[in-house]
Amino acid sequence: MEMSELFDLREKVENRVNQYWTYWSVSIFAVCGWMFTESAEKLDGAMSIFIAAGLIVFLLLILAY
C-alpha cells in the first residue's frame, strides 16, 4: 500500500466514525428528552422494549453503513 492510499483509508474511517457519533448522539438525546419530559406519557414494559429494540436496530444500521 502506498502512503496516499493509507491517508485515504484513514480519512474514510474518520468520516465513518464521525457520522456514527453524530447520528447516535442525536438519537440518544432525542429519545432521552422525549422520555424525561413531564408531558410525555409514562412508558409501560412493552413500549420500553420497542424503544430499546428500535435503538439497537438504529445502531446496527449505522454500523452496517
C-alpha positions as a printed NumPy array, in Angstrom:
array([[  0.   ,   0.   ,   0.   ],
       [  1.185,   3.436,  -0.823],
       [  1.171,   6.288,   1.622],
       [ -1.603,   8.137,  -0.226],
       [ -3.843,   5.064,  -0.011],
       [ -3.239,   4.884,   3.727],
       [ -4.219,   8.538,   4.133],
       [ -7.38 ,   7.956,   2.087],
       [ -8.255,   4.961,   4.243],
       [ -7.685,   6.956,   7.415],
       [ -9.968,   9.748,   6.213],
       [-12.721,   7.31 ,   5.249],
       [-12.586,   5.64 ,   8.657],
       [-12.573,   9.007,  10.41 ],
       [-15.605,  10.186,   8.423],
       [-17.48 ,   6.999,   9.252],
       [-16.761,   7.334,  12.976],
       [-17.831,  10.99 ,  12.93 ],
       [-21.104,  10.113,  11.203],
       [-21.715,   7.314,  13.698],
       [-21.268,   9.567,  16.721],
       [-23.303,  12.375,  15.195],
       [-26.325,  10.193,  14.422],
       [-26.103,   8.098,  17.57 ],
       [-25.731,  11.038,  19.961],
       [-28.597,  12.94 ,  18.324],
       [-30.881,   9.921,  18.53 ],
       [-29.986,   9.231,  22.173],
       [-30.554,  12.877,  23.169],
       [-33.877,  12.906,  21.323],
       [-35.132,   9.702,  22.961],
       [-33.945,  10.767,  26.423],
       [-35.505,  14.2  ,  26.016],
       [-38.784,  12.622,  24.968],
       [-38.749,  10.104,  27.82 ],
       [-37.944,  12.607,  30.572],
       [-40.354,  15.391,  29.676],
       [-43.239,  15.951,  32.032],
       [-45.836,  15.983,  29.259],
       [-44.888,  12.551,  27.891],
       [-46.975,   9.607,  28.931],
       [-45.291,   7.047,  31.108],
       [-43.948,   4.04 ,  29.251],
       [-45.154,   0.562,  30.013],
       [-43.   ,  -2.558,  29.688],
       [-43.87 ,  -3.32 ,  26.058],
       [-43.193,   0.229,  24.867],
       [-39.807,   0.246,  26.623],
       [-38.86 ,  -2.956,  24.819],
       [-39.921,  -1.481,  21.459],
       [-37.847,   1.652,  22.063],
       [-34.794,  -0.397,  23.071],
       [-35.216,  -2.635,  20.005],
       [-35.545,   0.421,  17.778],
       [-32.339,   1.92 ,  19.16 ],
       [-30.494,  -1.36 ,  18.65 ],
       [-31.711,  -1.592,  15.052],
       [-30.676,   2.034,  14.519],
       [-27.204,   1.269,  15.876],
       [-26.837,  -1.794,  13.648],
       [-27.924,   0.151,  10.568],
       [-25.361,   2.844,  11.27 ],
       [-22.608,   0.277,  11.751],
       [-23.602,  -1.551,   8.554],
       [-23.325,   1.682,   6.554]])
